[in-house]
Amino acid sequence: MDQWGARWARENGHIKQVTAPGHSRARCCYVDFLNTGPSVAGTLRRQLSRWNNIQRLSNVTVTDIVTHDGVAVGAVAINIVNSEIVTFDAGAVILAAGGLTKLFRRNSASANMAGEAYALALWAGADLVDMEFVQFLPIAHLAPRLVGMDPIMWDPFRYKLGGRLLNGRFEEFMHSYGGTDNGNYSTVRDQASYAVLKEVEAGRGSPHGGVYLDFRHVPEEQLRSAFGPVIDRLVANGIDLTQTPVEVGPTAHYHMGGVRVSVKMETRLEGLYAAGEAVGGANGANRLSGNAITEALVFGETAGRNAADHAMKVCRRWESRYAQQFVETAQAACSLRNPGGLPPIALQSELQDVMWECAGPFRTGDALEKALARIQQMKRELFSLSLSGQQHFDLDLQDWFELKAMLTTAEAVVAAALERRESRGAHRRLDFPETDSALSRNQTVEMKNERLLLEWTPVVS
């Protein structure tokens, strides 16, 4: 990545590394405080553009992975431009559609992080692992209003500059929950999220349901040196860090679970691979800051190399009958015109509320049972929804397929959370607050006859 121009921050001729939350040593590389992700993505896009034999498609929503005789052989998709159903013949398929944090009302996800990779894997016959472990970033921005800036921007500033977390009484509180914060942000994310929400629950939160992040003890020249032109953008938003703290709170940020793969990143379905946040099992019950980009790069390279090797060995011809049942399902969805029916986005919005309230940072068996019942009911309501039927860029159609995947993935998360009757890492059960050593196991999810089946398996070290 450095040779391709990622422009990592450097110090004394070497790539600079810092200590991030939960780290025991400085190991986290970055570009600058705000642009590590965009820089990595931009570097990869520039490298991709140099290869004329790679075809890139936009405005295409994959609805199913096509399989034949237990092998992934292609995909079915909708061209959102004209609602045309298209099929793909593929020697191998890689699921790299990211995580599922859009399932929650409060989230830091891009608009398309709705859990499609997990649903596609289940429908195709692959299995998932660790679906109950959703990571909530403790200090996403709540107030004052922030326009045109990333709500999770405070995370690197917090641990690199030592911003103080204060409750509504302007008291530091992390030590009351077993953390060793002291302005250094050394407390891991699940513990910090728990502490913030407990302060809010006790009536010691900030006005917008979070806590304060305070940089007023940091000299102005140090703030400007670290933030650069971001300081001026914050001032334009009415935020002067030398004069006032900001309000922050937990938000769904990352998913430790996902598609179960081998060391080759291949699922149990031959020819189907996964990479990045779509993969489950690599982070256990809680992810350390900085590991997401690392696994995207490492898993991406591994999946790509092995998928290419597999595709080179494939000797078969595509037959349209392989995709017929998936095409027919897509056609049925495209023709939904139920007078008075709800648009798909209405159920998406309700699902986000249900997941935040019942399967968010704090969970109980009763709340999870309530969520599971409503999710299963929503699945039965899918074909009673109404689509606009417009000829071009039918976003209702895209929302419908996204909702279908969201419901399958949400059901997997809730069902797995119900079965794990303990608190571990990012999974907090208020009715089972202790960690149970007997549950030091992975939980897998598969689909049989449109029903989810869960199984406990030993942890492979």
N, C-alpha and C positions, 0 to 999 in steps of 0.2 A: 504493500500500500504506500509506503514511503517513496519507493522508486517510481510509482505511478503518479505521485504528486499530492498525497493526502495532507501534507504540510503540518505534521505533528509539531506541537510545541517542543522546543529544544532548550537544553541547558548544558553548558560546558561541552558542546559537541555531540551530545547524546539526546535521544528522545526523552523528554521530561516525564517523570512519573510522580503521582501524588497518592496520598493515603485517602481512601474513600470510606464511607460508613461500613463497619464490620471488618475492614481490612487490618491485618496485623503488620503490614509493611507497605511502602509506597510501590504500587504496581499498576496504577490506573493511568493510561496514556490519554491525551486529549489534544484537540487542535486549539481551541480557546474555550472560554467559559460557556459559550452558547452554541457553537457551530460544529461540534465534533460529528454528530449524525449527518447533517447536511454535507459536510466536507467529504465524509466517507462515501455517501450516496453519489455525490457529484463525481468523485474520482472513479467510481465503478461505472457510471454512465458514460464518462469520457472514454474509458477503456473499451467498453462495449461497442461504442460507435466506430471503433477502428476495424471491426470485423464485419465484412460485407455478407458473410454467409449466416448471420444471425438475424432472424426476422422478428421484429417487435410489433406487437398488436396493442391497440388501445380500444377502450369502449367495448370490451368483450367480457362477459360475466360467465365463468365456468359454472355449470349446474351439476355435473356428475362426472366422475371418473369412469370410463368404460373399461370393463374387464371381460376376459374370455378365458375359460378354463383356469381360473385362479390367477391370471396374469393381467396386469394393467396394460392396456393396448391403446389408450387414447382418452378423449374427453368429448363431452357435449357442452355447448355454450350458446349464449344469446348475444347476438350483435345488437347492442343497445341503440346504435344509430338508426336501424330500421326494423328491429325486433325479429330479425332472421335467425333461425336456429342453424347452427353450424356444428360440424363434427371435426375432430382432429385425430389423425392417425399418428401414434407416437411409439417409438421404440422403448421409451421410458418416460415417466412422469415424476416431476419433483413438486411437492407441496411447499410453497414458500410464501404463504399468504398471511404470515404474522399471527398475532394472538387473538384475544377475545374480549378485550376490555371495553369495547363498545356496548357490551351487554349491560353495563352499569350506568346509571344516570349520571354519576359524577365520574368522569374518566379523562385520561390524558391521551386517548387514542386518536390516530388519524381516522377519517370518516369511514374507512373500509376495514377496520380491525374488528370484525364481527364474528370471528370464530369459524369462518368458512372452511379453513384447512382441516379442522377437526371433524366437522360434519361430513365433508367429502371423503375423508379417510374412513370414517365409520360406515358410511353408505357403501363404500367400495369393498369392505371386508377387512380393513386393518383395525388394530385396536389402539386405545389411548391409555395413558398412564398419568397418575397424579393430578387428575382434573380438579380436585378440591382446593388446590393451592393457588390462589389468586393473590398477587402482591399489590398492596395499596401504598402508594407513595405518600409519606406523611405530610409533606409541606407543599402541596399544590396551591396556587394562588386563589384566594377567595375575594379579597377586597383590598383597596379601592378598585374600581373597574379598570381592567387592563385590556387595551385594544391593540390588536396586531402583534402580540407578544406571546410567547409560549408559557402556559400556566405552570409548567414544571421547571421554569428557568431558575428558580431559587435553589434547587438542589446543589449544583456545583458551587454556587456562591456561599451557601451555608457552610459546607465543610472546608472550603478553601480560605474563607475569610473569618470563619468563626461567628456567624450570626447566632444570636441568642434566641431560644424558644421560650416564650413567656406565656403564662395563662392570662385570663382576663383581669387578674389582679396585678399583672406585670411581675409575676414571680416565676423563677425557673422551677420546673417540676419533674423533669425526666428522672432525677434521682429517686423520686418517690415510687417509681415503677421498675426499679432495678437497673436503670440506665446509668451510664457514666459519661454524661454529655459534657457539662462544664464548658460550653461554648465551642467544643471541638467537633461536634457531630459524629461521635464515635458509636452511637447507639444504632443497631441494625434497624431496618425499615419496619419490620412487623412490630417490633417492640415500641418504636416511636409512634407508629399509627395507633397502637393500643393506648399509649399514654395520652395522646392528644384527645382521642374520643372519650376516654374516661374523665378527663378534665371537663370536657363539654357536658358530659352526662351529669357530672357533679355540680353543674351550674357555674363552673369557673372558666367557661370559654369566652371567646371574643364575640362581638355582636353578630357576626355572620356565621356562627357555628363552627369556629375553628379556634386557633390560638394566634398569638403574635410572633412574627419573626422580626427581630430588632437588630439593626446594624448601626444604631446611633453611637455605640462605643468605638466604632472603627473610624479612624481619621479620614477626613474628606479626601485628602490626596491619595490615600490607599484605596478608597472606594473608586475614585475616578481612574486610578491606574489599573484596577482590576476590571471594572465594568466598561471603561472606554466610552464610546458613543452611546452605549446602552443607558448611561446615566441621563443623557439628554432626552432619550425616548421615554424614560420613566418620568422625568419632569413634565414632558408633554402630556403624560397620563395623569398628572397631578400628584406624582409620588416623589417626594424628596426624602431620600433615605437618611439624610443627616438630621432630619427633623421629626420623622414619624415612622413607626413600624408598619409592616403590612400584615394582613390577616392571611393565614394559610391553614390548610386542613387536608386530611387524607383523600386520595382519589385512586380509582382503579388504574393501575399503571402497567402491569406485566403479568404474565401467566407462567408459572413454573411447570404446569402440566402440558400435555399435548400428545402428539402422535408417537407411538412406541416404535423405536427403530433399533437396528443393530449398529455396530461400530462403523459399518459402511453407510449408515443413514438410510438403510432399506427397511421398509415395513415388512410385516409377515406376508404381504402380498408381493409376489415377484414383480419387479419392474416399477414399483411405487416407492418413491423416496421422499424424504422431508428434510427441511433445513431451517435454521434460525429459530424464531420463537414458536414456530409450528411444532417443533420437537419437544417432547416431554421427557422428564427423568434426569436431566443433566444437573439441575440445581437443587434437588431435594425439596425441602419444605420452604425454603426461602432463598432468594437470589441475592448475591452481593452486587452492589453498584459496580458498573463497568463490565459485567460479564455478558451483557446482552449483545453488544457489538462484537465482542470476542467470539461468542458462539455463532453469530451470523456469518462471520468471516470463515471460521474454521469448519463449521458444519456445511456452509455453502460450498466451499472448495471440495470437501469430502463427498458430499452428495452429487455435485456436478461431475466429478471425475468418475465415480462409480456408476452413475446413471449413463454417462457416455459410453463406458466400457460395456455395460449391459446392452445398450441400443446397438452397438456395433456388431453384437453377436446374434441379434434377432433375425430370424429367417421366416417370414410369414407375409401374408397379404391381408390387408384390411378388407373387411366385409361389412357392408352397411347394416346387416342384421345384428352385429354386435351392439350397436347403439340404438336399435329400434325402440326398445322399451323406454329408454331415457328421453328420446326425441318425442315420443307420445306424451310423456308426462309434461315435458316443456310446452308442447302444443296446447295441452289442456289448461295450463296456467296462463298462457298468452290469451286465451279466449274468455277469461273470467270477466263477466259483466253482470254482476248481481245488483239490481236496482236497490238503492238504499243501503247497500253493503258498505262496511268501513274500508277505507284505503289501508294498505299494509303498514304505512308509517304510523297509524294509530296504535296498532298492536305492538309495533317496535317500541314506541314510547312507553306503553304500559309495561312491557317486559323489562325495560330499563329500570323503571320504578320498583317493580317486584324484586328484581335481582339486588338492587341497592338496599332495599329495606329488609329483605329476608335472607340474602346470601352474601351480604357485604362484609365489612371488617369484623362485625360481631354476629354470631350465628347461634340459633337454638334449634332443637329438634322440631318444635311446633312451627316456627317460622319457615323452616326448610320444607316441612310437609305441606304447608300452605302454598309455598312457591311451586313445589312439584305438581300439586293438583292443578294450579292455574296454568302452568306451562303445558301440561298434557291437554288441558281443555283448549288452549290456544292452537295447539297442533290440529285438533279436530275442526277448528274454525277456519283453517287456511283457505279451503276452497269455497267458503262463503264470503270471502273478501271481494272487493270490486276494484278493477283496474280501469284506468282512464281510456285505454285503447288508442291513444294517439299514435300516429304513424311513425314519427321520429322521436328518438330520445324519450321513450316511455319510462320515466323514472319509477312509476308505480310497479312496473314489471321488474325492474332491478330490485326495488324494495321488497317485492314478494319473495324472490329467490333468496335474498339476504335474510329475510325474516325466517324462512324455512330452515336455513342453516343455523341462525341464532337460536331457534327453539330447540333444535337437536343438541347443540352445544350446551345451552343453558341447562337442559335436562341432565346432561352428563355431569356438569359441575354440581348441581344440587343433589343428585342421587349419590355422588361420591362423598359430598360433605355430610350427608345424612349417615352414611355408613361409618365414617371416621368419628367415633364417639370419644374424642379427646381434643386437646388443643396442642398444636404443633406448628411451629413456624408461623406462616401467614394464615393458617387455619385456626380460628379462635371460636370455640364452642363455649358459650356462657354456662351451659348446663353440664359441660364436661371440661372444667378449667385446667385440669392437670394433664400432663403428658403420660401416656400409657406405654410402657416399654414393650408390651405385647403387640402394639400396633406399629412397631418400627419396620413396617413393610410397605411396599408399593401396592397401589390399588389400580387394577386395570379395568377398562370398560370396552365392551364390544357390542355389536348389534346383531341379534338373531331374530328373524321374522318381525322386524320393525320394533323390537323391544330391546332395551338396554340390559346387559348382563354384566355384573360386577364380580371381580374375583381378587382375593388377596394373593400377592406373590412375594417371595423373598427379595430383599434388596441385593442387587448384584454390584459388588464393589470392584 
